[in-house]
Amino acid sequence: AQTVTQSQPEMSVQEAETVTLSCTYDTSESDYYLFWYKQPPSRQMILVIRQEAYKQQNATENRFSVNFQKAAKSFSLKISDSQLGDAAMYFCAYKGNNAGNMLTFGGGTRLMVKP
Amino acid sequence: DVKVTQSSRYLVKRTGEKVFLECVQDMDHENMFWYRQDPGLGLRLIYFSYDVKMKEKGDIPEGYSVSREKKERFSLILESASTNQTSMYLCASSRLLAHTDTQYFGPGTRLTVL
C-alpha cells in the first residue's frame, strides 16, 4: 500500500517570504499523480497544484510551485511571497494509475503566516 | 461554480444513536467519497461510490455504511455511533476515472459522539 508522509506538523513563515512544505511517499508504481490540497480555517479544501509523475517539469501555479524528485520519492511545495490568506492546513496526496480516483493523503502541515 | 454541500456543519449525537450524514453535489460527477479527518492522520477514505447503487470500501469502513440512491447524493451512515467516531467528516466528488481531475470537497461535518 502506498503511504504519504508529511514530516512537518506545523510551519510558520513571515509575510512576503518563501516557505517550503515537505512530502515524501512510498510506492512501487512508476506512473502516478501527486497533489497538494489547501484547507483554510473553516473553509472547504481546494486543490492547489498537481503533478503527473511522467512529467519531468515541475508544476507551477502562480506563487505555488513543486520540487518533484521522483527517484527520491519527494514532492515538496514552495510558496513564494507568502500572504496572510495562505494560512491553512496543507495536505499532500498520492493517486496511483490503477487506483480509480482514490487519493492517499499525508497527515497535513499547518502553515501559519506572520504579518 | 461547482458545489458540494453537506447537511450539517456541526452534529452532536449520543453513543448508540443511528447517524446520517448527507452529501449532495451539483456537478453530475460519477465518483463520490467519504473521508474522515483526524489530527496528524490526514484524511482517510471510508467508502467511495463510482455509480448509483455502487459502493466500494476504503481504508477504514468498519462501523460505517453508505447509500447512493441518486447520482447527486451520497449518504454516510453510522449504524450505532461510538465515541471513537468523533471526527470531522468530509465528502468529495470527481469525474469518473479522470486521473488528473481534482476532487471537489464539501465544507465538512464535525461530529461529536457523547
Boltz contact constraints between the chains, C-beta under 6 A:
constraints:
  - contact:
      token1: [A, 33]
      token2: [B, 99]
      max_distance: 6.0
  - contact:
      token1: [A, 33]
      token2: [B, 100]
      max_distance: 6.0
  - contact:
      token1: [A, 44]
      token2: [B, 105]
      max_distance: 6.0
  - contact:
      token1: [A, 44]
      token2: [B, 107]
      max_distance: 6.0
  - contact:
      token1: [A, 45]
      token2: [B, 105]
      max_distance: 6.0
  - contact:
      token1: [A, 47]
      token2: [B, 102]
      max_distance: 6.0
  - contact:
      token1: [A, 50]
      token2: [B, 100]
      max_distance: 6.0
  - contact:
      token1: [A, 91]
      token2: [B, 42]
      max_distance: 6.0
  - contact:
      token1: [A, 101]
      token2: [B, 31]
      max_distance: 6.0
  - contact:
      token1: [A, 101]
      token2: [B, 94]
      max_distance: 6.0
  - contact:
      token1: [A, 105]
      token2: [B, 42]
      max_distance: 6.0
  - contact:
      token1: [A, 105]
      token2: [B, 43]
      max_distance: 6.0
  - contact:
      token1: [A, 106]
      token2: [B, 42]
      max_distance: 6.0
  - contact:
      token1: [A, 107]
      token2: [B, 40]
      max_distance: 6.0
  - contact:
      token1: [A, 107]
      token2: [B, 41]
      max_distance: 6.0
  - contact:
      token1: [A, 107]
      token2: [B, 42]
      max_distance: 6.0
  - contact:
      token1: [A, 108]
      token2: [B, 42]
      max_distance: 6.0
